[in-house]
């Protein structure tokens, strides 16, 4: 039952199969991408964040007013 494949500890160690060559290649691809793409992504994310904040604010106000109305109704019942 002797296996020539590396064991679990060897696979997941820093010196294991694959090494850091794949990581280096990926970082080179990411590092060489154009800066304008990243700027566009940041602008889009910023606009989306503003919309999400506005929606959250409106929702919080609705929850607050609904809770207030519900508490007043309970008080009137008793």
N, C-alpha and C positions, 0 to 999 in steps of 0.2 A: 504494500500500500504506500510505498514511497512516492511522494509527489515532488516534482521539480518546480512547482509554482511556489512563489514566496508566501510566507504565512501572513496572518492578519496584521501582526505588529510591523512586519517589514513593508507591507503595502501602504500602511497609513503613516509611516514615519517620513521625515523630511527627505531622507535618502531613498525612499521606496521606489516602486515602479513608476515610470513616467517622469519623475523628477520635476524640476521647476521649468523645464523647457517650454511646456505648453503654457504655463502661467506667463512666462516672459513674452511669448508670441502674442498672447491675448492683450497684455498691457501695451505692447508696441502698437497694436491695431487701435486700441482705445486712445492712446496718447497721440496718435497721428490724425485723428479725426478733426474736421474743421471746427473752428471756434464759433462760426456763425450758426451752425446747427445747435450747439449748446445754448447759445443766446436765444434762439427761437424757442427752444424747449423751456427755458427759464421764463420767458415772457408768457408763454401759454400757461405754464403752471401757476404763475403769479396771478393771471386773470382768473383762472379756475379757483384759486384760493380765495380771492375777493368775493366771488359768487358764493362759495361755500360758507364763508363767514356771514354774509348777508342772510343766507337761508337759515343758518343756525340761529341767528339773532331773532328772526321772525318766528321761528319755531319755538324758541324759548319764551318769547312774549305770549304766544298762543297757549303754551302749557301753563304759564303763570296765571293768565286770565281765566283759563278753564278751571284751574284748581281753586281760584278765588270764588268763582261762581258755584262750584260744587260744595265748597265749605259753607257758603251762605245758604245754600239750599238745605244742607243737613241741619244747620242751626235753626232755620225756619220750621223744619219738620218737628223739632223737639223743642 
